Structure formats: C-alpha cells, structure tokens
C-alpha cells in the first residue's frame, strides 16, 4: 500500500429516542458532501483501488456516493469497522494493504484516533495538515497518508499529506 485515505462518514440525521444508531441515514447535505469529497480526491489523483466500509447505514451511503465518482474500486463492507478502535482499524488495513490506494470509511472516535496514531508514528509532510487533524475529524473529513514506496502497512512509513473537510468545498452560505 502506497496511499491510505481515512474518511469519516458524511452528515447524518441526528440520533434521538427510537432511532437505531446503526441505521441512521445521511441527510441531503451528507450525500452532497460525500460526493464532493470523492470528486476532490479524484481531482488530486487519489482514487482508491479498494474501499473498506463500516456496515452501518451512514457509512454505506457515504461509500455509495464515493463509489459513484471514483473508478475501479472494490468495496468491502465490514461489520467489524462499526465503532471499532485503533487496533481493529489497523488489523483491517493490514489485511487489505495489497491495494495501492486503500480507503477506509468509518466512524469517530476510532477513525480519528487511528489517524492521529499514524501521524504520531509517521509524521506529516504539511504542518497545517497535522494541525487540522489534531483539531477535529468532522463528518466527511478525509486524511490522506502516503508512503515513499508501496509495501505492507507500517504506520511509521506513512506521512500525512493533506486533510480535506467537506465544508471547504461547499458552495454558498452553508459553509
């Protein structure tokens, strides 16, 4: 694996009494944000070869929007990615590191913690990107990591290249 993209699911309906967390759906802004983020990834030349996605509805809907834009991806839904932590995410990435560009679509706090752990081990090519990652990991956020050469997943060999946030790409007043 030469590149790793960690993306949090897009904006969802709020949790409330009677709504199952696993089944929460994206709101219209979430659908738009996920698609915009995929378009930005493609424009940057970061089209994933494989996408690992939590089986929760909001992650699957985010993935569907991403998959409608990127080409050649193989999607692998994984129940184990639902609300998993750093160890579970590292295992999933290690088992799928043959893809040149691997994307993981999941949930906080685990995804943010995982991105921060990679940043601590591998560092960043851009100081502003590391600051953005340390601040927060909002919905539709993507952290882009890259290694010098293709190989097995080793957090210390990955450098944070960029952090993308959906609000940076919204049109009009809703940013």
C-alpha atoms as an extended CHARMM CRD file, in Angstrom:
* protein
*
       175  EXT
         1         1  UNK       CA              0.0000000000        0.0000000000        0.0000000000  PROA      1               0.0000000000
         2         2  UNK       CA              1.3670000000        3.3640000000       -1.0230000000  PROA      2               0.0000000000
         3         3  UNK       CA             -1.6020000000        5.5280000000       -0.0390000000  PROA      3               0.0000000000
         4         4  UNK       CA             -4.1970000000        5.3760000000        2.7290000000  PROA      4               0.0000000000
         5         5  UNK       CA             -7.3360000000        7.5080000000        2.8670000000  PROA      5               0.0000000000
         6         6  UNK       CA             -9.2540000000        7.6050000000        6.1420000000  PROA      6               0.0000000000
         7         7  UNK       CA            -12.7040000000        9.1590000000        5.7580000000  PROA      7               0.0000000000
         8         8  UNK       CA            -15.4170000000        9.6810000000        8.3170000000  PROA      8               0.0000000000
         9         9  UNK       CA            -18.9740000000        9.0360000000        7.1550000000  PROA      9               0.0000000000
        10        10  UNK       CA            -20.9550000000       12.0470000000        5.9420000000  PROA      10              0.0000000000
        11        11  UNK       CA            -23.5180000000       14.0940000000        7.9040000000  PROA      11              0.0000000000
        12        12  UNK       CA            -26.4490000000       12.0770000000        9.2400000000  PROA      12              0.0000000000
        13        13  UNK       CA            -29.8170000000       12.5290000000       10.7650000000  PROA      13              0.0000000000
        14        14  UNK       CA            -29.4400000000       13.2640000000       14.4720000000  PROA      14              0.0000000000
        15        15  UNK       CA            -29.6610000000       10.4450000000       16.9610000000  PROA      15              0.0000000000
        16        16  UNK       CA            -32.7880000000       10.5420000000       19.0580000000  PROA      16              0.0000000000
        17        17  UNK       CA            -35.0260000000        8.2560000000       21.0270000000  PROA      17              0.0000000000
        18        18  UNK       CA            -36.3380000000        5.4900000000       18.8120000000  PROA      18              0.0000000000
        19        19  UNK       CA            -33.6710000000        5.7980000000       16.1060000000  PROA      19              0.0000000000
        20        20  UNK       CA            -31.1990000000        2.9370000000       15.9370000000  PROA      20              0.0000000000
        21        21  UNK       CA            -27.6500000000        4.3320000000       15.6960000000  PROA      21              0.0000000000
        22        22  UNK       CA            -26.5890000000        1.6090000000       13.2380000000  PROA      22              0.0000000000
        23        23  UNK       CA            -29.4470000000        2.5180000000       10.8930000000  PROA      23              0.0000000000
        24        24  UNK       CA            -29.0410000000        6.3090000000       10.8590000000  PROA      24              0.0000000000
        25        25  UNK       CA            -29.2090000000        7.6870000000        7.2980000000  PROA      25              0.0000000000
        26        26  UNK       CA            -27.3850000000       10.5270000000        5.5890000000  PROA      26              0.0000000000
        27        27  UNK       CA            -29.1820000000       13.8280000000        5.2500000000  PROA      27              0.0000000000
        28        28  UNK       CA            -29.1630000000       15.5740000000        1.8280000000  PROA      28              0.0000000000
        29        29  UNK       CA            -26.1150000000       17.6570000000        2.8170000000  PROA      29              0.0000000000
        30        30  UNK       CA            -24.3300000000       14.4200000000        3.7290000000  PROA      30              0.0000000000
        31        31  UNK       CA            -24.9670000000       12.9460000000        0.2850000000  PROA      31              0.0000000000
        32        32  UNK       CA            -23.7090000000       16.1480000000       -1.3600000000  PROA      32              0.0000000000
        33        33  UNK       CA            -20.6310000000       16.3570000000        0.8840000000  PROA      33              0.0000000000
        34        34  UNK       CA            -19.6240000000       12.7300000000        0.2730000000  PROA      34              0.0000000000
        35        35  UNK       CA            -19.8590000000       13.2030000000       -3.4740000000  PROA      35              0.0000000000
        36        36  UNK       CA            -17.8750000000       16.4770000000       -3.3510000000  PROA      36              0.0000000000
        37        37  UNK       CA            -15.1630000000       14.8280000000       -1.2900000000  PROA      37              0.0000000000
        38        38  UNK       CA            -14.8920000000       11.9810000000       -3.8100000000  PROA      38              0.0000000000
        39        39  UNK       CA            -14.6370000000       14.4960000000       -6.6460000000  PROA      39              0.0000000000
        40        40  UNK       CA            -11.8360000000       16.2820000000       -4.8100000000  PROA      40              0.0000000000
        41        41  UNK       CA             -9.9900000000       13.0180000000       -4.2040000000  PROA      41              0.0000000000
        42        42  UNK       CA            -10.2050000000       12.1670000000       -7.9080000000  PROA      42              0.0000000000
        43        43  UNK       CA             -9.0040000000       15.6790000000       -8.8490000000  PROA      43              0.0000000000
        44        44  UNK       CA             -5.9900000000       15.1330000000       -6.5830000000  PROA      44              0.0000000000
        45        45  UNK       CA             -5.2760000000       11.7510000000       -8.1960000000  PROA      45              0.0000000000
        46        46  UNK       CA             -6.2570000000        9.8080000000       -5.0560000000  PROA      46              0.0000000000
        47        47  UNK       CA             -8.8320000000        7.3880000000       -6.4480000000  PROA      47              0.0000000000
        48        48  UNK       CA             -8.9910000000        4.3240000000       -4.1750000000  PROA      48              0.0000000000
        49        49  UNK       CA             -8.3670000000        0.8640000000       -5.5520000000  PROA      49              0.0000000000
        50        50  UNK       CA            -10.2230000000       -0.6870000000       -2.6080000000  PROA      50              0.0000000000
        51        51  UNK       CA            -12.6790000000        0.7460000000       -0.0700000000  PROA      51              0.0000000000
        52        52  UNK       CA            -13.2580000000       -0.7910000000        3.3490000000  PROA      52              0.0000000000
        53        53  UNK       CA            -16.5230000000        0.4390000000        4.7900000000  PROA      53              0.0000000000
        54        54  UNK       CA            -18.3860000000        0.0070000000        8.0370000000  PROA      54              0.0000000000
        55        55  UNK       CA            -21.6440000000       -1.8460000000        7.5380000000  PROA      55              0.0000000000
        56        56  UNK       CA            -23.5910000000        0.9210000000        9.3230000000  PROA      56              0.0000000000
        57        57  UNK       CA            -26.0880000000        2.6170000000        7.0210000000  PROA      57              0.0000000000
        58        58  UNK       CA            -24.4660000000        6.0790000000        7.1370000000  PROA      58              0.0000000000
        59        59  UNK       CA            -21.0690000000        4.6570000000        6.1690000000  PROA      59              0.0000000000
        60        60  UNK       CA            -22.5430000000        2.5340000000        3.3600000000  PROA      60              0.0000000000
        61        61  UNK       CA            -24.4470000000        5.5500000000        1.9940000000  PROA      61              0.0000000000
        62        62  UNK       CA            -21.2520000000        7.6300000000        2.1330000000  PROA      62              0.0000000000
        63        63  UNK       CA            -19.4320000000        4.8620000000        0.3000000000  PROA      63              0.0000000000
        64        64  UNK       CA            -22.1310000000        4.6970000000       -2.3870000000  PROA      64              0.0000000000
        65        65  UNK       CA            -21.6420000000        8.4050000000       -3.1040000000  PROA      65              0.0000000000
        66        66  UNK       CA            -17.8530000000        7.9570000000       -3.2400000000  PROA      66              0.0000000000
        67        67  UNK       CA            -18.1420000000        4.8790000000       -5.4700000000  PROA      67              0.0000000000
        68        68  UNK       CA            -20.3790000000        6.8040000000       -7.8940000000  PROA      68              0.0000000000
        69        69  UNK       CA            -17.4330000000        9.1390000000       -8.5970000000  PROA      69              0.0000000000
        70        70  UNK       CA            -14.2420000000        7.0630000000       -8.3190000000  PROA      70              0.0000000000
        71        71  UNK       CA            -13.4110000000        4.2990000000      -10.7780000000  PROA      71              0.0000000000
        72        72  UNK       CA            -12.0920000000        0.8000000000      -10.3340000000  PROA      72              0.0000000000
        73        73  UNK       CA            -12.8030000000        0.4530000000       -6.6230000000  PROA      73              0.0000000000
        74        74  UNK       CA            -13.6400000000       -2.7990000000       -4.9180000000  PROA      74              0.0000000000
        75        75  UNK       CA            -15.8880000000       -2.1690000000       -1.9280000000  PROA      75              0.0000000000
        76        76  UNK       CA            -15.6450000000       -4.4350000000        1.1080000000  PROA      76              0.0000000000
        77        77  UNK       CA            -18.3000000000       -3.8590000000        3.7910000000  PROA      77              0.0000000000
        78        78  UNK       CA            -17.0210000000       -4.8980000000        7.2290000000  PROA      78              0.0000000000
        79        79  UNK       CA            -19.1850000000       -5.2090000000       10.3350000000  PROA      79              0.0000000000
        80        80  UNK       CA            -16.0010000000       -5.0580000000       12.4090000000  PROA      80              0.0000000000
        81        81  UNK       CA            -15.4580000000       -1.4180000000       11.3700000000  PROA      81              0.0000000000
        82        82  UNK       CA            -18.6100000000       -0.2260000000       13.1420000000  PROA      82              0.0000000000
        83        83  UNK       CA            -17.3580000000        1.8220000000       16.1010000000  PROA      83              0.0000000000
        84        84  UNK       CA            -14.0250000000       -0.0270000000       16.2380000000  PROA      84              0.0000000000
        85        85  UNK       CA            -10.8590000000        1.4000000000       17.7460000000  PROA      85              0.0000000000
        86        86  UNK       CA             -7.2670000000        1.8190000000       16.6150000000  PROA      86              0.0000000000
        87        87  UNK       CA             -6.4080000000       -1.8910000000       16.8890000000  PROA      87              0.0000000000
        88        88  UNK       CA             -9.4060000000       -3.0150000000       14.8290000000  PROA      88              0.0000000000
        89        89  UNK       CA             -8.7240000000       -0.4200000000       12.1380000000  PROA      89              0.0000000000
        90        90  UNK       CA             -5.0290000000       -1.3560000000       11.9860000000  PROA      90              0.0000000000
        91        91  UNK       CA             -5.9660000000       -5.0230000000       11.5520000000  PROA      91              0.0000000000
        92        92  UNK       CA             -8.4060000000       -4.2300000000        8.7480000000  PROA      92              0.0000000000
        93        93  UNK       CA             -5.8320000000       -2.0930000000        6.9400000000  PROA      93              0.0000000000
        94        94  UNK       CA             -3.0910000000       -4.7140000000        7.3930000000  PROA      94              0.0000000000
        95        95  UNK       CA             -5.3370000000       -7.4000000000        5.8970000000  PROA      95              0.0000000000
        96        96  UNK       CA             -6.0300000000       -5.2310000000        2.8240000000  PROA      96              0.0000000000
        97        97  UNK       CA             -2.6900000000       -3.4950000000        2.2580000000  PROA      97              0.0000000000
        98        98  UNK       CA             -2.1380000000       -5.0400000000       -1.1780000000  PROA      98              0.0000000000
        99        99  UNK       CA             -4.2320000000       -2.2400000000       -2.6820000000  PROA      99              0.0000000000
       100       100  UNK       CA             -2.0300000000        0.6080000000       -3.8980000000  PROA      100             0.0000000000
       101       101  UNK       CA             -4.5600000000        3.1590000000       -2.6060000000  PROA      101             0.0000000000
       102       102  UNK       CA             -6.7760000000        1.9400000000        0.2120000000  PROA      102             0.0000000000
       103       103  UNK       CA             -9.6960000000        3.9040000000        1.6300000000  PROA      103             0.0000000000
       104       104  UNK       CA            -11.4450000000        3.2800000000        4.9400000000  PROA      104             0.0000000000
       105       105  UNK       CA            -14.8620000000        4.8280000000        5.6130000000  PROA      105             0.0000000000
       106       106  UNK       CA            -15.8270000000        4.6180000000        9.2570000000  PROA      106             0.0000000000
       107       107  UNK       CA            -16.6910000000        6.3600000000       12.4980000000  PROA      107             0.0000000000
       108       108  UNK       CA            -15.3210000000        8.5010000000       15.2870000000  PROA      108             0.0000000000
       109       109  UNK       CA            -13.7600000000        8.3580000000       17.7590000000  PROA      109             0.0000000000
       110       110  UNK       CA            -11.8730000000        5.3220000000       16.4140000000  PROA      110             0.0000000000
       111       111  UNK       CA            -11.0970000000        6.7150000000       12.9700000000  PROA      111             0.0000000000
       112       112  UNK       CA             -9.7600000000        9.9880000000       14.3620000000  PROA      112             0.0000000000
       113       113  UNK       CA             -7.6940000000        8.1390000000       16.9680000000  PROA      113             0.0000000000
       114       114  UNK       CA             -6.2960000000        5.8650000000       14.2330000000  PROA      114             0.0000000000
       115       115  UNK       CA             -5.3540000000        8.8480000000       12.0380000000  PROA      115             0.0000000000
       116       116  UNK       CA             -3.6390000000       10.5160000000       14.9950000000  PROA      116             0.0000000000
       117       117  UNK       CA             -1.7140000000        7.3310000000       15.8200000000  PROA      117             0.0000000000
       118       118  UNK       CA             -0.4040000000        7.1400000000       12.2440000000  PROA      118             0.0000000000
       119       119  UNK       CA              0.5040000000       10.8320000000       12.3860000000  PROA      119             0.0000000000
       120       120  UNK       CA              2.4410000000       10.2810000000       15.6340000000  PROA      120             0.0000000000
       121       121  UNK       CA              4.4060000000        7.3940000000       14.1100000000  PROA      121             0.0000000000
       122       122  UNK       CA              4.9660000000        8.6590000000       10.5760000000  PROA      122             0.0000000000
       123       123  UNK       CA              4.7300000000       12.4360000000       10.8050000000  PROA      123             0.0000000000
       124       124  UNK       CA              3.4100000000       14.8770000000        8.2360000000  PROA      124             0.0000000000
       125       125  UNK       CA              4.6020000000       16.4920000000        5.0300000000  PROA      125             0.0000000000
       126       126  UNK       CA              2.4930000000       19.5580000000        5.8010000000  PROA      126             0.0000000000
       127       127  UNK       CA              2.3940000000       21.1990000000        9.2280000000  PROA      127             0.0000000000
       128       128  UNK       CA             -1.0320000000       22.7590000000        8.5610000000  PROA      128             0.0000000000
       129       129  UNK       CA             -2.4380000000       19.3230000000        7.7350000000  PROA      129             0.0000000000
       130       130  UNK       CA             -1.2120000000       17.9580000000       11.0630000000  PROA      130             0.0000000000
       131       131  UNK       CA             -2.7630000000       20.9110000000       12.8910000000  PROA      131             0.0000000000
       132       132  UNK       CA             -6.0980000000       20.3320000000       11.1330000000  PROA      132             0.0000000000
       133       133  UNK       CA             -6.0180000000       16.6490000000       12.0050000000  PROA      133             0.0000000000
       134       134  UNK       CA             -5.2290000000       17.3750000000       15.6480000000  PROA      134             0.0000000000
       135       135  UNK       CA             -8.1450000000       19.8520000000       15.9120000000  PROA      135             0.0000000000
       136       136  UNK       CA            -11.0170000000       17.5480000000       14.9500000000  PROA      136             0.0000000000
       137       137  UNK       CA            -12.2470000000       14.9890000000       12.4400000000  PROA      137             0.0000000000
       138       138  UNK       CA            -15.7410000000       16.1410000000       11.3930000000  PROA      138             0.0000000000
       139       139  UNK       CA            -18.1750000000       14.2780000000        9.1630000000  PROA      139             0.0000000000
       140       140  UNK       CA            -16.9410000000       13.8010000000        5.5790000000  PROA      140             0.0000000000
       141       141  UNK       CA            -13.3890000000       14.6020000000        6.6720000000  PROA      141             0.0000000000
       142       142  UNK       CA            -10.6000000000       12.6980000000        4.9070000000  PROA      142             0.0000000000
       143       143  UNK       CA             -6.9880000000       12.2770000000        5.9980000000  PROA      143             0.0000000000
       144       144  UNK       CA             -4.5840000000       11.3820000000        3.1950000000  PROA      144             0.0000000000
       145       145  UNK       CA             -1.4210000000        9.4430000000        4.0800000000  PROA      145             0.0000000000
       146       146  UNK       CA              1.3330000000        8.4120000000        1.6800000000  PROA      146             0.0000000000
       147       147  UNK       CA              4.4460000000        6.2150000000        1.8850000000  PROA      147             0.0000000000
       148       148  UNK       CA              7.6240000000        6.6250000000       -0.1380000000  PROA      148             0.0000000000
       149       149  UNK       CA              7.1070000000        3.1940000000       -1.6860000000  PROA      149             0.0000000000
       150       150  UNK       CA              4.4490000000        0.5310000000       -1.9960000000  PROA      150             0.0000000000
       151       151  UNK       CA              4.5400000000       -2.1180000000        0.7210000000  PROA      151             0.0000000000
       152       152  UNK       CA              2.9280000000       -3.6530000000        3.7640000000  PROA      152             0.0000000000
       153       153  UNK       CA              1.0760000000       -1.3850000000        6.2010000000  PROA      153             0.0000000000
       154       154  UNK       CA              3.6160000000        0.2200000000        8.5230000000  PROA      154             0.0000000000
       155       155  UNK       CA              2.3060000000        3.3710000000       10.2410000000  PROA      155             0.0000000000
       156       156  UNK       CA              5.8400000000        4.7520000000       10.6180000000  PROA      156             0.0000000000
       157       157  UNK       CA              6.2890000000        4.7290000000        6.8160000000  PROA      157             0.0000000000
       158       158  UNK       CA              3.1530000000        6.8150000000        6.1510000000  PROA      158             0.0000000000
       159       159  UNK       CA              3.2220000000       10.6200000000        6.1460000000  PROA      159             0.0000000000
       160       160  UNK       CA              0.1510000000       12.8040000000        6.4210000000  PROA      160             0.0000000000
       161       161  UNK       CA             -0.1360000000       14.6920000000        3.1350000000  PROA      161             0.0000000000
       162       162  UNK       CA             -3.4360000000       16.5170000000        3.4660000000  PROA      162             0.0000000000
       163       163  UNK       CA             -6.6710000000       16.8000000000        5.4400000000  PROA      163             0.0000000000
       164       164  UNK       CA             -9.8260000000       17.5570000000        3.4740000000  PROA      164             0.0000000000
       165       165  UNK       CA            -13.0200000000       18.8130000000        5.0860000000  PROA      165             0.0000000000
       166       166  UNK       CA            -16.3360000000       18.9460000000        3.2790000000  PROA      166             0.0000000000
       167       167  UNK       CA            -17.0910000000       22.4830000000        4.4430000000  PROA      167             0.0000000000
       168       168  UNK       CA            -14.0430000000       23.6870000000        2.4770000000  PROA      168             0.0000000000
       169       169  UNK       CA            -15.7530000000       22.6480000000       -0.7560000000  PROA      169             0.0000000000
       170       170  UNK       CA            -19.3510000000       23.7400000000       -0.1570000000  PROA      170             0.0000000000
       171       171  UNK       CA            -20.8940000000       26.4230000000       -2.3310000000  PROA      171             0.0000000000
       172       172  UNK       CA            -22.7380000000       29.4010000000       -0.9250000000  PROA      172             0.0000000000
       173       173  UNK       CA            -23.7200000000       30.2900000000        2.6180000000  PROA      173             0.0000000000
       174       174  UNK       CA            -23.8240000000       26.7860000000        4.0880000000  PROA      174             0.0000000000
       175       175  UNK       CA            -20.0450000000       26.6260000000        4.5600000000  PROA      175             0.0000000000
